[in-house]
Amino acid sequence: MAMLEIKNLSLSVNGDKKILNDLSLDLWEGYVHAIVGPNGAGKSTLASTIMGLAGYRDIEGEMIFEGESLLGLSVDRRARKGITLAWQEPARFEGLTVRKFIRAAADDMTDSAVADVLEKVGLAPLLYMSRAVDKTLSGGERKKLELASILAMRPRLVMLDEPDSGIDVESLRRIRDAIALLKSGGTTVALITHSLEVLSWAEHAFLMCCGKILDKGSIENISRYFKDRCIPCDHKNLPQLKGISPSGQS
């Protein structure tokens, strides 16, 4: 069953160039999906449009989430429906402690509940509960902290934009495990990526380029297509997944 149905979605910048171009896709409930494609394909724009961020709301087409239209709904109302987006570069919150940051994601969280989600992403509670969510945290620490807040939130749909960006191998394993926990808890996950490693975590994938969905299907099918059968087009970037050298342009 489709949790999110996107039909003929288009988004233009200044009424001119289309960043999303008559795009349609379905995200199935309870699955881990991957949306892959080269830099500039429109992947992050698609996530921002689903979230309803400022600058991404003047669209054509339709977005149906659990049977109801998202058109005209604010970011806050979409969040209350259970939609959330984790950015490639997590935010910093000067003066806010890790404990308060996690508690903001869910109602009435005890210290033990905060500690539990921190442990699940590999952050020792005794070391992190009272730390500030600021520049003293590394990019990997902030990624894991953001995932801890999402685990606490238990959203219906989470979009993770380049979840492997700027992190080490151990952090990557923790993030993969957190995604498995989200799925086991009933969350539908959409991974925005150009990484072959992250693609392998998914169960179903979409190939995106120039604001369109070019293909969809199994991870094996999409990774082979992306590597060997990419159709010629005028995109300025090569569709290069980490660990894959493409034979053509997309």
MOHUBEL-V267390 format. One record per residue. N is the residue number from 1. RES is the residue in one small letter. NEAR is the number of other ideal C-beta (glycine too) atoms within 12 Angstrom. Layout:
((N:RES:NEAR) (N:RES:NEAR))
This chain:
((1:m:14) (2:a:23) (3:m:33) (4:l:41) (5:e:26) (6:i:36) (7:k:22) (8:n:21) (9:l:35) (10:s:29) (11:l:35) (12:s:23) (13:v:18) (14:n:10) (15:g:11) (16:d:8) (17:k:16) (18:k:24) (19:i:32) (20:l:37) (21:n:28) (22:d:23) (23:l:38) (24:s:27) (25:l:37) (26:d:24) (27:l:41) (28:w:23) (29:e:25) (30:g:21) (31:y:30) (32:v:36) (33:h:46) (34:a:44) (35:i:45) (36:v:50) (37:g:43) (38:p:30) (39:n:26) (40:g:22) (41:a:39) (42:g:40) (43:k:44) (44:s:35) (45:t:36) (46:l:42) (47:a:40) (48:s:28) (49:t:38) (50:i:45) (51:m:38) (52:g:32) (53:l:26) (54:a:11) (55:g:17) (56:y:28) (57:r:21) (58:d:22) (59:i:34) (60:e:22) (61:g:28) (62:e:22) (63:m:42) (64:i:26) (65:f:32) (66:e:21) (67:g:14) (68:e:20) (69:s:21) (70:l:35) (71:l:23) (72:g:14) (73:l:21) (74:s:17) (75:v:22) (76:d:13) (77:r:18) (78:r:34) (79:a:26) (80:r:17) (81:k:27) (82:g:27) (83:i:39) (84:t:37) (85:l:35) (86:a:41) (87:w:27) (88:q:30) (89:e:17) (90:p:34) (91:a:21) (92:r:23) (93:f:22) (94:e:13) (95:g:11) (96:l:21) (97:t:23) (98:v:40) (99:r:31) (100:k:21) (101:f:37) (102:i:41) (103:r:25) (104:a:24) (105:a:30) (106:a:22) (107:d:11) (108:d:11) (109:m:27) (110:t:17) (111:d:20) (112:s:14) (113:a:24) (114:v:34) (115:a:26) (116:d:21) (117:v:40) (118:l:38) (119:e:25) (120:k:31) (121:v:42) (122:g:28) (123:l:39) (124:a:18) (125:p:26) (126:l:15) (127:l:15) (128:y:30) (129:m:30) (130:s:20) (131:r:29) (132:a:22) (133:v:31) (134:d:20) (135:k:15) (136:t:15) (137:l:27) (138:s:20) (139:g:25) (140:g:27) (141:e:34) (142:r:36) (143:k:39) (144:k:41) (145:l:47) (146:e:44) (147:l:42) (148:a:44) (149:s:39) (150:i:42) (151:l:40) (152:a:36) (153:m:31) (154:r:25) (155:p:34) (156:r:29) (157:l:40) (158:v:43) (159:m:43) (160:l:43) (161:d:33) (162:e:34) (163:p:48) (164:d:35) (165:s:31) (166:g:20) (167:i:31) (168:d:18) (169:v:12) (170:e:17) (171:s:28) (172:l:30) (173:r:21) (174:r:31) (175:i:45) (176:r:33) (177:d:23) (178:a:39) (179:i:40) (180:a:22) (181:l:27) (182:l:40) (183:k:30) (184:s:16) (185:g:23) (186:g:18) (187:t:35) (188:t:37) (189:v:47) (190:a:49) (191:l:43) (192:i:40) (193:t:46) (194:h:41) (195:s:35) (196:l:29) (197:e:28) (198:v:37) (199:l:40) (200:s:27) (201:w:33) (202:a:38) (203:e:25) (204:h:32) (205:a:41) (206:f:40) (207:l:41) (208:m:45) (209:c:39) (210:c:32) (211:g:33) (212:k:32) (213:i:33) (214:l:34) (215:d:27) (216:k:27) (217:g:23) (218:s:21) (219:i:30) (220:e:17) (221:n:22) (222:i:38) (223:s:33) (224:r:22) (225:y:32) (226:f:44) (227:k:26) (228:d:18) (229:r:20) (230:c:34) (231:i:21) (232:p:15) (233:c:21) (234:d:11) (235:h:26) (236:k:14) (237:n:21) (238:l:24) (239:p:40) (240:q:25) (241:l:34) (242:k:23) (243:g:17) (244:i:25) (245:s:15) (246:p:31) (247:s:18) (248:g:20) (249:q:21) (250:s:36))
